[in-house]
């Protein structure tokens, strides 16, 4: 298998947002700010993404007809904003998150916004892919657990058409390894890389 890089043009920053997308982003940012200011819990691994750029990147992907289907999975979903934005586009969107408090926040926000997005608490690393579990031992911010979250979801990794993740610097390879090992051919992996913006890969036969 081969991971093909698809260049995202700088012009995506000029793509408009729908009113519904802007509402989701604004409400999510408000809720995240409230969460971050609360002094009863600190999650050192929680960092927010540029949701506006994310929405524009998905718009570009749709406009260029790169999707092979309508299933979306957010890996390490946090507040689940990426999955919610995908739901607005008619996608069957879910998020997988290891922190229960973030899963609860995402489900609460999705419900308030009237979205069908579903969030699951667990590790997005398939438990039956031994080489990925071995790689994960050297990744600081990733956890694996014995339970299989995909059984609870009712879908496997290769049932999704577009994935999104926000890796910590230096951990991009891990997410790409999970994607390469389990995703379907022609599926896409979109990642946010901070100052370097969005990065898009497609899994091909080579």
C-alpha positions as CSV (number, residue, x, y, z in Angstrom):
1,X,0.0,0.0,0.0
2,X,1.1,3.6,-0.6
3,X,0.1,6.9,1.0
4,X,-0.3,9.6,-1.7
5,X,0.0,13.3,-0.6
6,X,-2.7,15.5,-2.0
7,X,-1.7,19.2,-2.0
8,X,-4.2,21.6,-0.5
9,X,-3.9,25.0,-2.1
10,X,-3.6,28.2,0.0
11,X,-6.8,29.4,-1.6
12,X,-8.9,27.1,0.6
13,X,-8.6,29.9,3.3
14,X,-11.0,31.9,1.1
15,X,-13.7,29.3,0.9
16,X,-16.9,30.5,2.7
17,X,-18.5,28.8,5.7
18,X,-22.2,27.9,5.8
19,X,-24.2,29.6,8.6
20,X,-24.7,26.3,10.3
21,X,-20.9,25.6,10.2
22,X,-20.2,29.0,11.7
23,X,-22.7,28.4,14.4
24,X,-21.1,25.0,15.3
25,X,-17.6,26.6,15.4
26,X,-18.7,29.6,17.5
27,X,-20.6,27.5,20.0
28,X,-17.8,25.0,20.2
29,X,-15.2,27.7,20.8
30,X,-17.4,29.1,23.6
31,X,-17.8,25.7,25.2
32,X,-14.1,25.0,24.9
33,X,-13.1,28.3,26.5
34,X,-15.5,27.5,29.4
35,X,-13.9,24.1,29.8
36,X,-10.4,25.4,29.7
37,X,-11.1,28.1,32.3
38,X,-12.6,25.6,34.7
39,X,-10.2,24.8,37.5
40,X,-11.6,21.4,38.5
41,X,-9.9,19.5,35.7
42,X,-6.8,19.9,33.6
43,X,-6.1,17.8,30.5
44,X,-2.6,18.5,29.4
45,X,-3.1,16.6,26.1
46,X,-6.1,18.8,25.0
47,X,-5.2,21.4,22.4
48,X,-7.7,23.1,20.0
49,X,-7.6,22.9,16.2
50,X,-8.3,25.7,13.7
51,X,-11.9,24.7,13.0
52,X,-12.4,27.3,10.3
53,X,-9.5,25.9,8.3
54,X,-10.7,22.4,8.9
55,X,-14.2,23.2,7.5
56,X,-12.6,24.9,4.5
57,X,-10.4,21.8,3.9
58,X,-13.4,19.5,3.9
59,X,-15.2,21.9,1.5
60,X,-12.3,21.6,-0.9
61,X,-12.2,17.8,-0.6
62,X,-15.9,17.7,-1.5
63,X,-15.6,20.2,-4.3
64,X,-12.9,18.2,-5.9
65,X,-14.9,15.0,-5.6
66,X,-12.2,13.1,-3.6
67,X,-14.6,11.2,-1.3
68,X,-15.5,7.7,-2.2
69,X,-18.3,7.6,0.4
70,X,-20.0,9.5,3.3
71,X,-18.6,8.0,6.4
72,X,-16.3,10.2,8.6
73,X,-14.2,9.3,11.7
74,X,-12.4,11.7,13.9
75,X,-9.5,10.0,15.7
76,X,-8.9,11.5,19.1
77,X,-12.0,13.7,18.8
78,X,-11.8,15.9,21.9
79,X,-14.9,18.1,21.6
80,X,-15.8,16.4,18.3
81,X,-16.0,19.6,16.2
82,X,-14.6,17.9,13.1
83,X,-17.2,15.2,13.3
84,X,-20.0,17.7,13.9
85,X,-18.9,19.7,10.8
86,X,-18.9,16.5,8.8
87,X,-22.5,15.7,10.0
88,X,-23.6,19.1,8.7
89,X,-22.5,17.9,5.3
90,X,-24.7,14.8,5.5
91,X,-21.9,12.5,6.4
92,X,-22.3,9.6,8.9
93,X,-19.8,11.0,11.4
94,X,-18.4,9.6,14.6
95,X,-15.6,10.5,17.0
96,X,-13.4,8.3,19.1
97,X,-11.8,9.8,22.2
98,X,-9.9,8.2,25.2
99,X,-10.9,10.8,27.8
100,X,-14.4,10.2,29.1
101,X,-14.9,13.9,30.1
102,X,-14.3,15.0,26.5
103,X,-16.7,12.3,25.2
104,X,-19.3,13.7,27.5
105,X,-18.6,17.3,26.4
106,X,-18.8,16.3,22.7
107,X,-22.1,14.4,23.1
108,X,-23.6,17.3,25.1
109,X,-22.6,19.9,22.5
110,X,-23.8,17.7,19.6
111,X,-27.2,17.3,21.4
112,X,-27.5,21.0,22.0
113,X,-26.8,21.7,18.3
114,X,-29.3,19.1,17.2
115,X,-26.8,17.0,15.4
116,X,-26.7,13.2,15.0
117,X,-22.9,12.9,15.5
118,X,-22.0,10.0,17.7
119,X,-19.0,9.8,20.1
120,X,-17.3,6.8,21.6
121,X,-14.9,6.5,24.6
122,X,-11.9,4.3,23.9
123,X,-8.8,3.9,21.8
124,X,-9.0,4.3,18.1
125,X,-6.1,1.8,17.7
126,X,-7.5,-1.5,16.4
127,X,-6.6,-4.1,19.1
128,X,-5.9,-6.8,16.5
129,X,-3.2,-4.9,14.6
130,X,-0.1,-6.0,16.5
131,X,2.4,-3.8,14.7
132,X,0.4,-0.7,15.5
133,X,0.2,-1.5,19.1
134,X,4.0,-2.0,19.1
135,X,4.5,1.4,17.5
136,X,2.1,3.1,20.0
137,X,4.4,2.2,22.9
138,X,6.8,4.9,21.7
139,X,4.1,7.5,21.3
140,X,3.7,9.7,24.4
141,X,0.1,10.9,23.9
142,X,-1.6,7.7,22.6
143,X,-3.1,5.0,24.7
144,X,-4.3,1.5,23.7
145,X,-6.8,-0.6,25.7
146,X,-7.9,-4.2,25.3
147,X,-11.5,-3.5,24.4
148,X,-12.4,-3.1,20.7
149,X,-14.2,0.2,20.2
150,X,-15.0,-0.7,16.6
151,X,-17.2,-3.6,17.8
152,X,-19.2,-1.1,19.9
153,X,-19.4,1.3,16.9
154,X,-20.5,-1.5,14.6
155,X,-18.1,-0.5,11.9
156,X,-14.5,-1.3,11.2
157,X,-11.7,1.1,10.3
158,X,-12.0,0.2,6.6
159,X,-15.7,1.2,6.6
160,X,-14.8,4.9,6.8
161,X,-14.0,7.2,3.8
162,X,-12.5,10.3,5.5
163,X,-10.5,10.5,8.7
164,X,-9.4,13.5,10.6
165,X,-6.8,13.8,13.4
166,X,-4.7,16.5,15.1
167,X,-1.4,14.8,16.0
168,X,1.1,16.2,18.4
169,X,4.4,17.3,16.6
170,X,6.4,14.2,15.7
171,X,3.4,11.8,16.1
172,X,2.1,12.2,12.5
173,X,3.7,8.9,11.5
174,X,1.7,7.0,14.1
175,X,-1.6,8.2,12.8
176,X,-0.5,7.5,9.3
177,X,0.5,4.0,10.4
178,X,-2.9,3.3,11.8
179,X,-4.5,4.7,8.6
180,X,-2.2,2.6,6.4
181,X,-2.8,-0.6,8.3
182,X,-6.6,-0.4,8.6
183,X,-8.2,2.0,6.3
184,X,-9.7,1.1,2.9
185,X,-8.0,1.8,-0.4
186,X,-8.9,5.3,-1.7
187,X,-9.9,6.6,1.8
188,X,-8.5,9.9,3.0
189,X,-6.6,11.1,6.1
190,X,-6.8,14.8,6.9
191,X,-4.5,16.0,9.7
192,X,-4.0,19.4,11.2
193,X,-0.3,20.3,11.7
194,X,-0.5,23.6,13.5
195,X,1.5,26.3,11.7
196,X,1.9,24.0,8.7
197,X,-1.9,23.9,8.3
198,X,-3.8,20.9,6.9
199,X,-2.2,17.8,5.3
200,X,-4.1,15.4,3.2
201,X,-3.2,11.8,2.3
202,X,-5.0,9.1,0.2
203,X,-4.3,5.4,0.6
204,X,-3.6,3.8,-2.8
205,X,-2.4,0.5,-4.2
206,X,0.8,2.2,-5.2
